[in-house]
Amino acid sequence: MTIPILEVRDLTVVYNANTPYEVVALKNFSLKVEKGEIIVITGGNGTGKSTLLAAISGTIPIKSGQILVNGIDVSKWNANKRAKYFGTVHQDTMLGTCPNLTIQENFQLTNTGKWWLPIPYNAKLNNNQIKRIENIGLLLETRSSSKINMLSGGQRQAIAVCLAFENSKPILLFDEFISALDEKTKGKVLDFTIESAKSNFSTILMVLHNVSKSNFQYDRIINL
């Protein structure tokens, strides 16, 4: 039997535990995800969609349950240790990038080699990075020296998506990443995401509020 690339077993997450403000965000939630699946997570406000992704990535603690990657229990690992498995794109377009650095400098930070040697280091985008940015269709390949905080929200989010694919993380977590974008940009970023996922054989869990008007291919919808 094939081991799922990601498995969530009986996950329970509680905020403000043992206080008058205690909230059970998720209770005994389980999920198996196969390699290469594109899964959409939807549901109303406060149903635990973002909580699920945060618990998987390790940015919030869990009360009980297990999170396994390729059969390895990572439940007690901190977010930094889990980062070798997970790439995340947030709803906030300023998260996932360094806003005071340029586009090319943000890409440079994804390089795991000793890119800072020799000094001064070469901060040019490589051909693959340029091609990836071109494929979004927002003409950002002409603005590699622009700082992230000088871009529009849609442009920032497009770069964040590009960065998520940069190091070929096996599992990508996209949390309402197109909700703040206009319809035209939303379509371009979503199309680019799906095309990149398929070409890179990536596994994606994406939280979306409304998929009824979106025309893209996914494998499953999970309604929380």
C-alpha positions as CSV (number, residue, x, y, z in Angstrom):
1,M,0.0,0.0,0.0
2,T,1.3,3.4,-1.0
3,I,2.2,5.7,1.9
4,P,0.4,9.1,1.6
5,I,2.7,12.1,1.1
6,L,0.7,13.8,3.9
7,E,-1.5,12.3,6.5
8,V,-3.4,14.1,9.3
9,R,-4.8,11.9,12.0
10,D,-7.4,12.9,14.5
11,L,-6.2,16.5,14.6
12,T,-7.6,18.7,17.4
13,V,-6.6,22.4,17.7
14,V,-7.9,24.5,20.6
15,Y,-7.3,28.3,21.0
16,N,-7.2,29.8,24.5
17,A,-7.4,26.4,26.1
18,N,-8.7,26.3,29.7
19,T,-9.9,29.9,29.6
20,P,-13.4,31.5,29.2
21,Y,-12.4,32.3,25.6
22,E,-11.6,28.7,24.6
23,V,-12.4,27.9,21.0
24,V,-12.2,24.4,19.4
25,A,-11.0,25.2,15.9
26,L,-10.6,21.6,14.7
27,K,-11.8,18.4,16.4
28,N,-10.6,14.9,15.4
29,F,-10.0,15.9,11.8
30,S,-8.3,13.4,9.5
31,L,-7.0,13.6,6.0
32,K,-4.9,11.6,3.6
33,V,-3.2,13.3,0.6
34,E,-1.5,11.5,-2.2
35,K,1.6,12.9,-4.0
36,G,0.6,15.3,-6.8
37,E,-2.9,15.9,-5.6
38,I,-4.4,19.4,-5.8
39,I,-6.9,19.8,-3.0
40,V,-9.2,22.7,-2.4
41,I,-10.3,23.4,1.2
42,T,-13.4,25.5,1.4
43,G,-16.0,26.5,4.0
44,G,-17.4,29.4,5.9
45,N,-15.6,31.8,8.2
46,G,-14.2,30.2,11.4
47,T,-14.5,26.6,10.2
48,G,-10.8,25.9,10.7
49,K,-9.5,26.2,7.1
50,S,-6.5,28.4,7.9
51,T,-6.0,26.7,11.2
52,L,-5.6,23.4,9.4
53,L,-2.8,24.7,7.2
54,A,-1.1,26.4,10.1
55,A,-1.2,23.2,12.2
56,I,0.3,21.3,9.3
57,S,3.1,23.8,8.8
58,G,3.8,23.9,12.6
59,T,3.1,27.6,13.1
60,I,0.4,26.9,15.7
61,P,0.4,24.1,18.3
62,I,-2.0,21.2,18.3
63,K,-3.8,19.7,21.2
64,S,-3.8,16.2,20.0
65,G,-3.4,14.1,16.8
66,Q,-0.6,13.4,14.4
67,I,0.8,15.0,11.2
68,L,2.8,12.6,9.0
69,V,4.9,13.4,5.9
70,N,5.8,10.3,3.9
71,G,5.0,8.3,7.0
72,I,7.3,10.3,9.2
73,D,5.6,11.8,12.3
74,V,6.4,15.6,12.3
75,S,3.9,16.5,14.9
76,K,6.5,17.6,17.5
77,W,8.8,19.3,15.0
78,N,8.8,23.1,15.0
79,A,8.0,25.2,11.9
80,N,11.6,25.7,11.0
81,K,12.3,21.9,10.9
82,R,9.1,21.3,8.9
83,A,10.0,23.9,6.4
84,K,12.0,21.4,4.3
85,Y,8.7,19.8,3.5
86,F,6.3,22.7,3.3
87,G,6.1,25.9,1.3
88,T,3.5,28.4,2.3
89,V,1.7,31.4,0.6
90,H,-0.3,33.5,2.9
91,Q,-3.4,35.7,2.4
92,D,-1.4,38.7,3.5
93,T,0.6,39.8,0.4
94,M,3.4,41.1,2.5
95,L,4.0,37.7,4.1
96,G,6.2,35.1,2.4
97,T,8.5,37.8,0.9
98,C,11.0,40.4,2.3
99,P,9.2,43.6,1.3
100,N,12.3,45.9,1.6
101,L,14.3,43.7,-0.8
102,T,14.1,43.6,-4.6
103,I,12.5,40.8,-6.5
104,Q,15.9,39.4,-7.5
105,E,17.1,39.6,-3.9
106,N,14.0,37.7,-2.7
107,F,14.8,35.0,-5.2
108,Q,18.4,35.0,-4.1
109,L,17.4,34.2,-0.6
110,T,15.8,30.9,-1.8
111,N,19.2,29.7,-3.0
112,T,20.5,27.2,-0.5
113,G,24.1,27.5,-1.8
114,K,26.7,30.0,-0.7
115,W,25.3,32.7,-3.0
116,W,27.0,35.6,-1.1
117,L,30.4,34.5,-2.3
118,P,32.3,36.0,-4.0
119,I,31.5,39.5,-2.7
120,P,29.9,41.4,-4.3
121,Y,27.5,38.6,-5.0
122,N,25.7,38.1,-8.3
123,A,22.0,38.9,-7.7
124,K,20.7,38.4,-11.2
125,L,17.7,36.1,-11.9
126,N,18.6,32.9,-13.7
127,N,16.8,31.8,-16.9
128,N,14.4,29.5,-15.1
129,Q,13.4,32.2,-12.7
130,I,12.8,34.7,-15.5
131,K,10.7,32.2,-17.4
132,R,8.7,31.4,-14.3
133,I,7.9,35.1,-13.7
134,E,7.1,35.6,-17.4
135,N,4.6,32.8,-17.2
136,I,2.4,34.7,-14.7
137,G,1.7,37.3,-17.4
138,L,2.1,40.4,-15.2
139,L,5.3,41.7,-16.9
140,L,7.2,41.4,-13.7
141,E,10.3,40.1,-15.5
142,T,11.0,43.7,-16.4
143,R,11.0,44.8,-12.7
144,S,13.5,42.5,-11.1
145,S,15.3,45.4,-9.4
146,S,12.0,46.8,-7.9
147,K,11.5,46.4,-4.1
148,I,8.6,44.1,-3.2
149,N,6.9,46.9,-1.2
150,M,6.7,49.0,-4.4
151,L,4.5,46.4,-6.1
152,S,0.8,46.1,-6.1
153,G,-0.9,43.4,-4.0
154,G,-1.5,41.2,-7.0
155,Q,2.1,41.5,-8.1
156,R,3.4,40.8,-4.6
157,Q,1.3,37.7,-4.4
158,A,2.5,36.5,-7.8
159,I,6.1,36.8,-6.7
160,A,5.2,34.9,-3.4
161,V,3.7,32.1,-5.5
162,C,6.9,32.0,-7.7
163,L,9.0,31.8,-4.6
164,A,7.0,28.9,-3.2
165,F,7.9,26.8,-6.3
166,E,11.5,27.9,-6.3
167,N,12.9,25.1,-4.1
168,S,10.6,22.3,-5.1
169,K,9.1,21.8,-1.7
170,P,7.1,18.5,-1.8
171,I,3.9,20.1,-0.2
172,L,2.6,23.6,-0.8
173,L,0.1,25.3,1.5
174,F,-1.8,28.2,-0.1
175,D,-4.0,30.1,2.4
176,E,-6.7,32.2,0.7
177,F,-3.8,33.5,-1.5
178,I,-6.0,35.1,-4.2
179,S,-8.8,36.5,-2.0
180,A,-7.4,40.1,-2.0
181,L,-6.8,40.2,-5.8
182,D,-8.9,41.7,-8.6
183,E,-10.6,39.1,-10.8
184,K,-8.2,39.4,-13.7
185,T,-5.1,39.1,-11.6
186,K,-6.8,36.3,-9.5
187,G,-7.3,34.3,-12.7
188,K,-3.7,34.7,-13.8
189,V,-2.2,33.8,-10.4
190,L,-4.5,30.8,-10.0
191,D,-3.8,29.5,-13.5
192,F,-0.1,30.0,-13.0
193,T,-0.3,28.1,-9.7
194,I,-2.1,25.1,-11.2
195,E,0.2,24.9,-14.3
196,S,3.3,25.1,-12.1
197,A,2.0,22.5,-9.7
198,K,1.4,20.1,-12.6
199,S,4.7,20.7,-14.2
200,N,6.6,20.3,-10.9
201,F,4.5,17.4,-9.7
202,S,3.7,19.4,-6.6
203,T,1.2,18.5,-4.0
204,I,-1.0,21.5,-3.0
205,L,-3.6,22.2,-0.3
206,M,-5.2,25.5,-1.1
207,V,-7.8,27.4,0.9
208,L,-10.4,29.2,-1.3
209,H,-13.6,30.9,-0.3
210,N,-15.4,30.4,-3.5
211,V,-14.6,28.0,-6.3
212,S,-18.0,28.2,-8.1
213,K,-16.7,30.9,-10.5
214,S,-13.2,29.5,-10.9
215,N,-12.4,27.5,-13.9
216,F,-9.4,25.3,-13.0
217,Q,-8.7,21.7,-12.5
218,Y,-8.3,20.2,-9.0
219,D,-8.6,16.7,-7.6
220,R,-10.7,17.1,-4.5
221,I,-12.7,19.6,-2.5
222,I,-12.8,19.3,1.3
223,N,-15.6,21.4,2.9
224,L,-14.9,22.3,6.5
